[in-house]
Amino acid sequence: MAEGPTRTGKSRGNLPPLDLYVPEPKFRPGDPVDYSHLEIPAAGKLARPDEGCPASETWPLTLDLVRVLDENDAAVGAWNPNLDPETLRRMLASMALTRAFDDRMYRGQRQGKTSFYMKSTGEEAVSIACAHALASDDMVFPSYRQQGILIARGYPLVEMVNQIYSNRADPLKGRQLPIMYSAKDYGFFSISGNLATQFPQAVGWAMASAIKGDTRIATSFVGEGSSAEGDFHAAMTFAAVYNAPVVLNIVNNQWAISSFSGFAGAERTTFAARAAGYGIAGLRVDGNDILAVYAAMEWAANRARSNQGPTLIEHFTYRAEGHSTSDDPTAYRSAHEREEWPLGDPIMRLKKHLIALGEWSEEQHAEMDREAAEQVKAATKEAEKNGILGHGLHHPFHTMFEDVFEELPWHLEEQADRAIRERQSKFPDWKD
């Protein structure tokens, strides 16, 4: 067998030795934080192209940042969606409810009531704004941090908690990891732990909608880390080639579990800039500015619905807490990153905007937070009647064999019966 090339590690002739570059985050635990390297443009400075424009007209926007809320808490510029105060209050309430839900479910996990949870703290504007900008029957192919879309669409909190606890009322019968919801009636596709698979699924669904002559579009979300997966690029290719009516979102929250965004390519250019490589429209938006996110999604949705093709949106935001309840972010990033994040907190920014409009107050905000906490508490107590982790209140054992075949084949019936008998022999007191 022929031997491979000898790797001496020495230079040849006048050529220097090759050097492998490995990205490194700017801050590590204990380091001071300086975000001066980020270019944060003034709010309202970017033009809003026509929704039917050539995709190339949007490409300069992929290197900039669409922003609406300025330093004085005013909505400014061509991207201002001019939403009425009542809509803004509903969006604020949905963000507050999402955060209250996250906080209680996090405590529930720490109390042993469930095995796992993932919060969306600091990213609520992405889900809530998108839910409001889309039609209620548009199909969402989410990642695992879009619980705000379900909440904004009115999905029952009790059902969400049942799924998290995997109890006897869990609509998914304990077959999914906690927080991986599925709600067909709410246009919310099953969340998958296999990252980025939802992107080609969304494109395929959108293509099918176009084939049928429907009017519904699809949208999907991945984190910036998942944008390095092959599924991301397969989806982009199909979306571009077939002009699919889909909005593809990259939620750039700076961290993919414990790997910073540089490992997915953030040091080379923006994630939104990938749109240009595929010849589709692209936008980069301040993900903590709910008005900017709404405006971007509304623009892209209108474009898709009018047969102008797909749009890639990068939501520039920050994951304020750990990746999940299994994660300790203090092990890999500076504790000061969250408090120094230059784009602030999405809830506080909308709150200040409403107060500046004379449509909100500190007292109303405190009452809203109290009501949200009580609503989540009531839903949790109701769901706990159906069981929590390890308390034996679960779906009947036989259901693990169901819901794949319309009629269960004989060999699976035999396997199910044998499994139940063996379980009863080992645990005489066991009842299904």
C-alpha positions in Angstrom: 0.0 0.0 0.0 1.3 3.4 -0.9 2.3 5.6 2.0 0.7 9.0 2.6 2.7 12.2 2.3 5.3 12.8 5.0 4.3 15.7 7.3 7.5 17.1 8.7 6.1 20.3 10.0 9.0 22.1 8.3 8.9 24.9 5.7 9.8 24.1 2.1 12.0 26.5 0.3 10.8 30.0 1.0 7.3 29.0 2.1 6.4 29.5 5.8 4.8 26.6 7.6 1.0 26.5 7.5 -0.8 27.8 10.6 -4.3 26.6 11.6 -6.5 29.3 12.9 -8.8 28.5 15.8 -11.4 31.1 16.7 -11.4 32.4 20.3 -14.1 34.4 22.1 -13.1 37.9 23.2 -14.0 37.3 26.8 -13.6 34.4 29.1 -14.8 34.0 32.7 -13.3 36.7 34.9 -12.5 39.0 32.0 -13.7 42.5 31.7 -16.2 43.0 28.8 -15.8 45.6 26.1 -18.3 45.6 23.2 -16.6 48.5 21.4 -15.8 46.1 18.5 -19.6 45.8 17.7 -20.9 48.3 15.1 -24.3 49.4 16.4 -25.8 51.9 13.9 -28.2 54.6 14.9 -31.9 53.6 14.9 -33.9 54.7 11.8 -31.1 55.3 9.4 -31.7 52.4 7.0 -34.1 52.7 4.1 -36.8 50.1 3.7 -36.8 48.7 0.2 -40.0 47.8 -1.6 -41.2 44.3 -0.7 -41.1 43.3 -4.4 -37.6 44.6 -5.0 -34.8 42.5 -6.5 -33.1 40.4 -3.8 -29.8 42.3 -4.5 -31.3 45.5 -3.2 -31.4 44.0 0.3 -27.9 42.7 0.4 -26.4 46.0 1.9 -28.9 45.5 4.7 -27.4 42.1 5.6 -24.2 43.9 6.6 -26.0 46.6 8.6 -28.6 46.4 11.3 -32.3 47.3 11.0 -33.3 49.3 14.2 -36.4 51.2 15.1 -36.3 52.2 18.8 -33.8 55.0 19.4 -32.0 56.1 22.6 -35.0 58.3 23.6 -37.3 55.2 23.4 -39.0 56.6 20.2 -39.9 54.6 17.1 -38.1 56.2 14.2 -37.3 55.6 10.5 -38.7 53.9 7.5 -38.8 50.5 9.2 -41.2 51.8 12.0 -44.3 49.5 11.6 -46.5 52.1 13.2 -48.3 49.7 15.5 -51.2 50.9 17.6 -50.7 51.1 21.4 -53.1 48.2 22.1 -51.0 45.9 19.8 -47.8 47.0 21.6 -49.4 46.2 25.0 -50.4 42.7 23.8 -46.8 42.1 22.6 -45.4 43.3 25.9 -47.8 41.1 27.8 -46.8 38.0 25.7 -43.1 38.7 26.3 -43.8 39.1 30.1 -45.8 35.9 30.1 -43.1 34.0 28.3 -40.5 35.1 30.8 -42.7 34.3 33.7 -43.3 30.8 32.2 -39.6 30.3 31.7 -38.8 31.3 35.3 -41.3 28.9 36.8 -40.4 26.0 34.6 -36.7 26.6 35.5 -37.6 26.4 39.2 -39.7 23.3 38.5 -36.7 21.6 37.0 -34.5 22.5 39.9 -37.2 21.0 42.2 -37.1 17.7 40.3 -40.5 18.1 38.7 -39.0 17.7 35.2 -35.7 16.6 33.8 -34.9 19.4 31.5 -35.8 23.0 30.4 -34.6 25.7 28.1 -35.3 29.4 28.7 -35.5 32.2 26.1 -34.6 35.0 28.4 -33.4 38.0 26.4 -34.7 36.6 23.1 -38.5 37.0 23.7 -38.8 39.7 21.1 -37.9 37.4 18.3 -40.7 34.9 18.9 -43.4 37.3 20.0 -42.8 39.8 17.1 -42.8 37.1 14.5 -46.0 35.5 15.9 -47.7 38.9 15.6 -46.4 39.6 12.1 -47.4 36.3 10.6 -50.9 35.1 9.8 -52.3 32.8 12.5 -52.3 29.8 10.1 -48.8 30.3 8.7 -46.7 27.3 9.5 -43.9 27.6 12.0 -41.0 25.2 12.1 -39.3 26.2 15.3 -36.1 25.5 17.2 -36.2 24.9 20.9 -36.3 28.5 22.0 -39.5 29.6 20.3 -42.0 28.9 23.1 -43.1 32.5 22.8 -44.8 31.7 19.5 -47.1 29.2 21.1 -47.8 31.6 24.0 -48.5 34.5 21.6 -50.9 32.2 19.5 -52.8 31.3 22.6 -51.8 27.7 23.1 -52.9 26.6 26.6 -50.1 26.9 29.2 -51.5 23.8 31.0 -50.8 21.7 27.9 -47.2 23.1 27.7 -46.6 22.2 31.3 -48.1 18.7 30.8 -45.6 18.1 28.0 -42.7 19.4 30.1 -43.7 17.1 32.9 -44.3 14.1 30.6 -47.4 13.2 32.7 -50.6 11.3 31.9 -52.1 14.4 30.2 -49.0 15.1 28.0 -50.4 15.5 24.5 -47.2 13.8 23.1 -47.5 10.9 25.5 -44.0 11.3 26.9 -42.3 10.7 23.6 -40.6 14.0 23.3 -37.9 15.6 25.4 -39.4 18.3 27.7 -40.0 21.6 25.8 -40.1 19.9 22.4 -43.7 20.8 21.8 -45.9 19.9 18.8 -49.2 21.7 18.1 -50.7 21.1 14.6 -53.8 23.2 15.3 -51.6 26.1 16.2 -49.4 25.8 13.1 -46.4 24.7 15.2 -44.4 21.8 13.8 -42.8 19.3 16.2 -39.5 20.5 17.7 -36.6 18.2 17.0 -33.4 17.8 19.0 -31.6 17.1 15.7 -30.4 20.6 15.0 -31.4 22.4 11.7 -33.6 19.6 10.4 -36.5 22.0 10.6 -35.0 24.3 7.9 -35.4 21.9 4.9 -38.8 20.8 6.3 -40.0 24.4 6.3 -38.8 24.9 2.7 -40.5 21.6 1.6 -43.8 22.6 3.3 -43.6 26.0 1.6 -43.0 24.4 -1.7 -46.0 22.1 -1.2 -48.1 25.2 -0.3 -47.1 26.8 -3.6 -47.8 23.6 -5.5 -51.3 23.4 -4.1 -52.0 27.1 -4.8 -52.5 27.8 -1.1 -51.9 31.3 0.5 -50.0 30.1 3.6 -46.3 30.6 4.0 -43.8 28.9 6.2 -41.1 30.2 8.5 -38.3 28.4 10.5 -35.7 29.3 13.1 -32.2 28.0 13.9 -29.5 29.3 16.1 -26.3 30.7 14.6 -24.5 27.6 15.6 -26.9 25.4 13.7 -26.4 27.5 10.6 -23.1 25.5 10.2 -25.1 22.3 9.7 -25.5 20.8 6.2 -29.3 21.0 6.5 -29.1 24.8 6.6 -27.4 24.9 3.3 -29.6 22.3 1.7 -32.6 24.4 2.7 -31.1 27.5 1.3 -30.5 25.9 -2.0 -34.0 24.5 -2.4 -35.5 27.8 -1.2 -33.5 29.7 -3.8 -34.0 27.3 -6.7 -37.7 26.9 -6.3 -38.5 30.4 -5.0 -40.2 28.9 -2.0 -42.6 31.1 0.0 -40.6 30.8 3.2 -38.9 33.1 5.8 -35.7 31.5 7.2 -34.5 32.9 10.5 -31.1 32.7 12.2 -31.3 33.7 15.9 -27.7 34.9 16.5 -27.6 34.9 20.3 -23.8 34.8 20.3 -23.5 31.3 21.9 -24.2 27.8 20.7 -24.2 25.8 24.0 -20.6 26.6 25.0 -19.2 27.5 21.6 -19.2 31.2 20.6 -20.5 32.4 17.2 -17.1 32.5 15.6 -17.1 28.7 15.2 -20.1 29.1 12.9 -18.4 31.8 10.8 -19.3 35.0 12.6 -15.8 36.4 12.4 -15.8 36.4 8.5 -19.1 38.3 7.9 -22.6 38.4 9.2 -24.9 35.4 9.1 -27.4 37.4 7.1 -24.8 37.9 4.4 -25.2 34.3 3.4 -28.4 35.4 1.6 -26.3 37.0 -1.1 -24.4 33.8 -1.8 -27.7 32.1 -2.6 -29.2 35.0 -4.5 -32.1 35.5 -2.1 -33.3 38.5 0.0 -31.7 39.1 3.4 -32.1 41.3 6.4 -30.1 41.8 9.6 -32.1 43.1 12.5 -31.7 44.2 16.1 -33.2 41.1 17.8 -33.9 43.0 21.1 -36.0 45.7 19.3 -39.4 44.1 19.0 -40.6 46.8 16.5 -37.6 46.1 14.2 -38.2 42.3 14.4 -41.9 42.8 13.6 -41.1 45.1 10.7 -38.6 42.6 9.2 -40.8 39.6 9.5 -43.8 41.5 8.1 -41.7 42.6 5.1 -40.4 39.1 4.5 -43.8 37.5 5.0 -45.4 39.9 2.5 -42.7 39.2 0.0 -43.1 35.5 0.3 -46.9 35.7 0.1 -46.7 37.7 -3.2 -44.5 35.1 -4.9 -41.3 37.2 -4.5 -39.4 34.3 -2.9 -37.6 33.5 0.3 -35.9 35.8 2.8 -33.1 35.1 5.3 -33.3 37.1 8.5 -30.5 37.3 11.1 -31.8 38.4 14.5 -28.8 39.9 16.4 -29.5 39.2 20.1 -28.0 37.7 23.2 -28.7 34.5 25.2 -29.0 36.0 28.7 -28.9 32.8 30.6 -27.6 29.2 30.2 -28.1 27.2 27.1 -30.4 24.9 29.2 -30.8 23.6 32.7 -27.8 21.3 32.0 -25.5 24.2 31.3 -23.4 26.5 33.4 -22.4 29.6 31.3 -20.0 30.8 34.0 -17.6 28.0 32.9 -17.1 29.6 29.4 -18.1 33.2 29.3 -17.7 36.3 31.4 -20.4 37.0 33.9 -20.4 40.6 32.8 -21.5 39.9 29.2 -25.2 40.0 30.0 -25.2 43.3 31.9 -23.0 45.0 29.3 -24.9 43.8 26.2 -25.3 47.1 24.2 -28.8 46.3 22.8 -30.4 46.0 26.2 -33.4 43.9 27.3 -36.3 43.5 24.8 -39.0 43.8 27.5 -37.5 46.9 29.1 -37.1 48.5 25.7 -40.8 48.1 24.7 -41.9 49.1 28.2 -39.9 52.4 28.0 -41.3 53.0 24.5 -44.9 52.6 25.7 -44.2 54.9 28.7 -42.7 57.5 26.4 -45.9 57.3 24.3 -48.0 57.9 27.5 -49.6 54.5 27.0 -48.0 52.7 30.0 -46.7 53.2 33.5 -44.5 51.5 36.0 -47.5 50.6 38.1 -49.2 48.9 35.1 -46.1 47.0 34.3 -45.7 45.7 37.9 -49.4 44.6 37.8 -48.8 42.9 34.4 -45.9 41.0 35.8 -47.9 39.9 38.9 -50.8 38.7 36.7 -48.4 36.8 34.4 -46.8 35.0 37.4 -50.2 34.1 38.8 -51.4 32.8 35.4 -48.4 30.6 35.1 -48.7 29.4 38.7 -52.4 28.5 38.2 -51.5 26.5 35.0 -48.7 24.7 36.7 -50.8 23.7 39.7 -53.5 22.4 37.3 -50.9 20.4 35.3 -49.3 19.0 38.4 -52.6 17.2 39.1 -51.7 15.0 36.2 -48.3 14.1 37.6 -44.7 15.2 37.6 -41.5 13.5 36.9 -41.1 10.1 38.7 -44.5 10.0 40.3 -45.9 7.2 38.2 -48.6 9.3 36.7 -48.0 8.7 33.0 -49.7 7.4 29.9 -50.5 3.7 29.9 -47.6 1.5 29.1 -49.2 0.1 25.9 -49.3 3.6 24.3 -45.5 3.3 23.6 -46.5 0.9 20.8 -49.3 3.1 19.3 -49.7 6.0 16.9 -47.4 4.7 14.2 -49.7 2.2 12.4 -53.4 2.7 11.9 -53.8 -0.8 13.1 -51.1 -2.3 15.3 -49.4 -5.3 13.5 -49.6 -8.7 15.2 -45.9 -8.8 16.0 -46.1 -5.5 17.8 -49.2 -6.6 19.7 -47.2 -9.7 20.8 -44.2 -7.6 21.8 -46.4 -5.2 23.8 -48.1 -8.0 25.6 -44.8 -9.7 26.4 -43.3 -6.4 27.7 -46.3 -5.8 30.0 -46.1 -9.4 31.4 -42.4 -9.1 32.0 -42.9 -5.7 33.7 -45.7 -7.2 35.9 -43.4 -10.1 36.9 -40.7 -7.8 38.0 -43.0 -5.4 39.7 -46.0 -7.3 41.1 -47.6 -4.1 42.5 -47.2 -2.3 39.2 -50.4 -0.9 37.7 -50.6 0.7 34.2 
